[in-house]
């Protein structure tokens, strides 16, 4: 028989300590986020559908994005045990300069549409964390303002080559003058992909009010207040545009760009040059022969060609072929620090986050971006400890197996 007694108040006291409430609503909601998916959920509740879907969506049936994320889920880690992992170093040297973490913030377009602090929040958070920040040609903050927000950190400029070459190179010259150390030339956008969510939402710049837009905005007043009471949306590359996003992209992008154009750009850029949007081993070899400093395996977050190759699957073969001669970076589908660690183990020198950054931005502005970086950084460090490694250079292919789900059918 269990002996029972009346509880002693002194025994209850330690159990009755209540946590002090957090009065700041932003801190309260961000404190509840433990994963990037948590930030995504918060972002969806706080952002109008058209703006959220622009971030969330991909091309056509969105198969490329789903496959990219699935590829990271389909990995198996192989930890080493009984290692001293009391101290872990997540820093490395990328493109000749130090970074504190093995990821940076990818270039994103129309960023102030997602949340009014936009690129300035991203650049400031990157500066505080010691990681690179990449500004898009379609960014909504100027080159000079991003530099002011990240004066001593690493700023990269992402270039879309327009039909108006003089205008394109004028941006490159501004980035060089402002001290940006790396040029990311994106090469997978000869035309805009079919982003059906944007078409169905009528997503345009500036946003057009409709009955549906107003109804969707009612539970999200902070977004509209910020949008209407801050500087009008403007771009690093153009001052105004009236029309859909797809129409803007098709007006600007040049389908005639070739390797010769890339060599011409390289000759004019004084810093490091990375080509973003590489999706085949053959192209990786050609770019390496051209002498670029790095390549980014990417299918544009699934936003261009649907059913495109999965960058994470391409990674091992590309590293084997060109990794000794040029840096290989990877993006698309990264949603956790474990994804980043797996990429480094399979030979990537660096990774970039796009949607994960924007989820944090939409969830809480600058503090939300800080939270994204904190979550990923903690996950990277914890995964390294659990794998039994103390620095990134110790990560090897033996630590990761890519489990097969999609395999080519024999011809």
C-alpha positions in Angstrom: 0.0 0.0 0.0 1.2 3.5 -0.8 1.5 5.7 2.2 -0.1 9.1 1.7 0.1 12.4 3.6 -1.0 16.0 3.3 1.4 18.0 1.2 3.7 20.3 3.2 3.5 23.9 1.9 7.3 24.1 2.1 7.5 21.2 -0.4 5.0 22.9 -2.8 6.8 26.3 -2.8 9.6 25.2 -5.3 6.9 23.8 -7.7 4.8 27.0 -7.6 7.3 29.4 -9.1 5.8 31.1 -12.1 7.8 32.4 -15.0 7.7 36.2 -15.3 5.5 37.3 -18.2 7.2 38.9 -21.2 5.4 42.1 -21.9 7.0 42.8 -25.3 4.8 41.0 -27.8 7.5 40.6 -30.4 9.9 39.0 -27.9 7.1 36.8 -26.6 6.3 35.4 -30.0 10.0 35.0 -31.0 10.7 33.2 -27.7 8.3 30.5 -28.8 10.2 29.8 -32.0 12.6 26.9 -31.7 12.9 26.0 -35.4 12.7 27.8 -38.8 9.3 26.1 -39.3 8.2 27.9 -36.1 9.3 31.2 -37.6 7.5 30.3 -40.8 4.2 29.8 -38.9 4.5 33.1 -37.1 5.4 34.8 -40.4 2.3 33.4 -42.1 0.0 34.8 -39.4 1.6 38.3 -39.7 2.0 38.8 -43.4 -0.7 39.3 -46.1 -1.2 36.3 -48.3 0.3 37.8 -51.5 3.5 38.8 -49.8 3.8 35.6 -47.9 3.1 33.5 -51.0 5.8 35.4 -52.9 8.3 34.1 -50.3 6.8 30.7 -49.8 6.0 29.8 -53.4 8.0 28.3 -56.3 7.5 27.7 -60.0 4.6 25.8 -61.5 3.7 22.7 -59.4 6.5 23.6 -56.9 8.1 20.1 -57.4 11.7 21.4 -57.4 11.3 23.0 -54.0 9.6 20.0 -52.5 12.3 17.7 -53.8 15.1 19.9 -52.5 13.7 19.9 -49.0 13.0 16.2 -49.1 16.6 15.6 -50.1 17.8 17.1 -46.8 15.3 15.0 -44.9 16.6 11.9 -46.7 20.0 11.8 -45.1 21.5 9.6 -42.4 24.2 10.9 -40.1 27.0 8.7 -38.8 28.4 10.1 -35.5 31.7 9.3 -33.9 31.6 8.7 -30.2 33.8 9.4 -27.2 35.2 12.6 -28.6 35.9 15.7 -26.6 33.4 18.2 -28.1 33.4 20.6 -25.2 34.6 23.3 -27.6 33.3 23.7 -31.1 34.5 26.1 -33.8 31.9 27.0 -36.5 34.1 29.5 -38.3 35.9 29.1 -41.6 37.5 31.1 -44.4 35.2 31.6 -47.4 36.5 33.3 -50.6 39.6 34.4 -48.8 38.0 36.0 -45.7 36.7 34.7 -42.4 33.1 33.9 -41.6 31.8 33.0 -38.1 29.2 30.4 -39.4 29.0 28.3 -42.5 26.1 30.1 -44.0 25.2 33.6 -45.2 22.1 35.5 -46.2 21.1 34.9 -49.8 19.9 37.7 -52.1 16.2 38.2 -52.1 14.0 40.5 -54.2 11.2 42.8 -53.0 12.3 42.3 -49.4 10.6 45.3 -47.9 7.4 44.0 -49.3 7.8 41.1 -46.8 8.5 43.3 -43.9 9.2 47.0 -43.8 12.8 46.8 -42.3 13.8 44.7 -45.3 17.5 44.4 -46.3 18.6 46.8 -43.6 17.5 44.3 -41.0 19.2 41.5 -42.8 22.5 43.4 -43.3 22.5 44.5 -39.6 21.9 40.9 -38.4 24.6 39.5 -40.7 27.0 42.1 -39.4 26.3 41.2 -35.8 26.7 37.5 -36.5 29.9 37.8 -38.6 28.3 36.3 -41.8 28.0 37.7 -45.4 24.9 39.5 -46.6 24.0 39.4 -50.3 22.0 42.2 -51.8 19.8 41.4 -54.8 19.6 43.5 -58.0 15.9 43.4 -57.1 16.5 44.4 -53.6 14.5 47.2 -52.0 17.4 49.0 -50.3 20.2 50.8 -52.1 23.8 49.5 -52.3 24.9 52.4 -50.2 22.3 51.9 -47.5 23.2 48.3 -47.1 26.9 49.3 -46.8 25.9 51.7 -44.0 24.0 49.0 -42.2 27.0 46.6 -42.5 30.0 48.9 -42.7 32.7 46.5 -41.5 31.2 43.2 -42.5 31.1 41.3 -45.7 28.6 42.5 -48.3 28.0 40.7 -51.6 26.1 42.0 -54.6 23.9 39.7 -56.7 23.7 40.7 -60.4 21.0 39.9 -62.9 22.4 40.8 -66.4 19.8 43.0 -68.1 19.2 43.8 -71.7 20.4 47.2 -70.7 24.1 46.4 -70.2 25.1 49.9 -69.3 22.5 49.9 -66.5 23.7 46.6 -65.2 27.3 47.6 -65.1 26.5 50.9 -63.4 25.2 48.8 -60.5 28.4 46.7 -60.5 30.5 49.9 -60.4 28.4 51.2 -57.4 28.9 48.0 -55.5 32.6 48.0 -56.1 32.8 51.7 -55.1 30.9 50.9 -51.9 33.4 48.1 -51.0 31.3 45.0 -51.7 33.8 42.2 -51.8 32.0 39.6 -53.9 29.8 39.6 -57.0 27.2 36.9 -57.4 26.2 36.6 -61.0 22.9 34.7 -61.2 22.7 32.7 -64.5 19.5 30.7 -64.3 17.0 33.4 -65.2 17.0 34.0 -68.9 13.3 34.5 -68.4 11.0 34.5 -65.3 9.7 31.2 -64.1 6.0 30.6 -64.0 5.3 31.5 -60.3 1.6 30.6 -60.3 0.9 31.8 -56.7 1.9 35.3 -57.7 -0.4 35.2 -60.7 -3.3 33.9 -58.8 -2.8 36.5 -56.0 -2.3 39.3 -58.6 0.9 40.1 -56.8 2.2 43.4 -58.2 4.5 46.2 -57.3 3.1 48.3 -55.7 0.4 46.0 -54.2 -3.1 46.6 -55.6 -6.0 46.8 -53.2 -9.0 44.6 -53.8 -11.8 43.3 -51.6 -9.9 40.1 -51.1 -6.7 42.1 -50.2 -8.6 44.2 -47.7 -10.2 41.2 -46.0 -6.9 39.4 -45.8 -5.3 42.5 -44.3 -7.8 43.0 -41.5 -6.1 40.6 -39.0 -2.6 42.0 -40.1 -2.9 45.7 -39.4 0.8 46.1 -38.3 2.0 45.1 -41.8 -0.2 47.7 -43.5 0.6 50.4 -41.0 4.3 49.9 -41.6 3.8 49.7 -45.3 1.8 52.9 -45.5 3.7 55.0 -43.1 7.3 54.3 -44.3 9.1 55.2 -47.4 7.5 54.0 -50.6 8.8 50.7 -52.0 11.9 51.4 -54.2 14.6 49.2 -55.6 18.3 49.3 -55.8 18.0 49.1 -59.5 14.9 51.1 -60.5 12.7 53.7 -58.9 9.2 52.6 -59.8 7.3 49.8 -61.5 3.6 49.4 -62.2 2.8 45.9 -63.1 3.2 42.3 -62.0 6.4 40.8 -60.8 6.6 38.5 -63.8 6.2 41.3 -66.2 9.0 43.2 -64.5 11.4 40.2 -64.6 10.7 39.5 -68.3 11.3 43.2 -69.1 14.7 43.2 -67.4 16.3 39.8 -67.9 18.4 39.1 -71.0 18.0 35.6 -72.6 21.1 36.2 -74.8 23.7 36.1 -72.0 26.6 33.7 -72.7 29.9 32.5 -71.2 31.5 35.4 -73.2 29.4 37.9 -71.3 30.4 36.3 -68.0 34.1 36.6 -68.9 33.5 40.3 -69.8 31.9 40.9 -66.4 34.7 39.1 -64.6 37.3 41.3 -66.3 35.6 44.4 -64.9 34.9 43.3 -61.3 37.8 43.8 -58.9 36.7 41.4 -56.1 35.7 37.8 -55.9 33.2 36.4 -58.5 30.7 33.6 -57.8 28.3 32.2 -60.4 24.9 31.3 -58.8 22.5 28.9 -60.5 24.8 26.1 -61.6 22.8 22.9 -62.1 25.1 20.5 -64.1 28.6 19.1 -63.6 29.5 20.2 -67.2 28.7 23.8 -66.4 30.6 23.6 -63.2 33.7 22.4 -65.2 33.3 25.2 -67.7 33.0 27.9 -65.1 36.1 26.5 -63.2 38.0 26.7 -66.5 36.9 30.3 -66.9 38.6 31.1 -63.5 35.6 32.0 -61.3 36.3 32.1 -57.6 33.2 30.0 -56.7 30.0 28.4 -57.9 26.7 28.1 -56.2 24.7 25.0 -56.9 21.2 26.3 -56.9 17.9 26.0 -58.7 16.8 29.4 -57.5 14.8 27.9 -54.6 12.7 26.1 -57.1 11.4 29.4 -58.5 12.6 28.9 -62.1 12.5 25.5 -63.9 10.3 23.1 -62.1 11.7 19.6 -61.8 15.2 21.0 -62.0 18.1 19.1 -60.5 18.4 18.9 -56.7 21.5 21.0 -55.7 22.2 18.9 -52.6 22.2 15.8 -54.8 24.6 17.4 -57.3 27.0 18.4 -54.5 29.2 15.3 -54.1 29.9 14.9 -57.8 30.6 18.6 -58.4 33.0 18.7 -55.5 34.8 15.7 -56.8 35.2 17.3 -60.2 36.1 20.9 -59.4 36.3 21.2 -55.6 40.1 21.4 -55.6 40.1 24.4 -58.1 37.1 26.5 -57.0 34.8 26.9 -54.0 31.5 25.1 -54.2 28.6 26.6 -52.4 25.0 25.4 -52.2 21.5 26.7 -51.5 17.8 25.7 -52.1 15.8 23.9 -49.5 17.9 24.6 -46.4 15.7 24.8 -43.3 17.9 23.7 -40.5 21.4 23.6 -39.1 21.6 19.9 -39.8 21.0 20.6 -43.5 24.0 23.0 -43.4 26.2 20.5 -41.6 25.3 17.8 -44.1 26.2 20.1 -47.0 29.6 20.9 -45.5 30.3 17.3 -44.8 29.6 16.5 -48.5 32.1 19.1 -49.6 30.3 22.5 -49.8 32.5 25.3 -48.6 29.5 27.5 -47.8 25.7 27.6 -47.8 23.1 30.3 -48.2 19.7 30.8 -46.7 16.8 32.7 -48.4 13.4 31.7 -47.2 14.7 30.9 -43.7 15.9 34.5 -43.5 12.7 35.9 -44.8 10.6 33.8 -42.4 12.5 35.4 -39.5 12.2 38.9 -41.1 8.4 38.5 -41.4 8.1 37.1 -37.9 9.9 39.9 -36.2 11.9 42.3 -38.3 15.6 42.6 -37.3 15.0 40.6 -34.1 13.4 37.9 -36.2 16.5 37.7 -38.5 18.7 37.5 -35.4 16.5 34.6 -34.3 16.9 32.8 -37.6 20.7 33.1 -37.4 20.6 32.0 -33.7 18.4 29.0 -34.4 20.6 27.8 -37.3 23.8 28.6 -35.5 22.8 26.6 -32.4 21.6 23.7 -34.6 24.9 23.7 -36.5 26.9 23.6 -33.3 24.7 20.9 -31.7 24.8 18.7 -34.8 28.6 19.0 -34.9 28.9 18.0 -31.2 26.6 15.0 -31.7 28.6 13.9 -34.7 31.8 14.1 -32.7 33.5 16.9 -34.6 34.9 20.2 -33.2 35.5 22.2 -36.4 34.1 22.3 -39.8 37.2 20.9 -41.5 36.6 17.6 -39.6 33.3 17.0 -41.4 33.7 14.4 -44.1 31.6 12.3 -46.4 31.8 9.5 -43.9 29.5 11.5 -41.6 26.6 11.6 -44.1 24.7 9.2 -46.3 22.2 10.5 -48.9 19.4 8.0 -48.8 17.9 7.2 -52.2 14.3 8.1 -53.0 14.5 9.4 -56.6 16.9 7.4 -58.8 17.2 7.6 -62.5 15.5 4.9 -64.4 17.7 2.7 -66.6 17.4 3.7 -70.3 
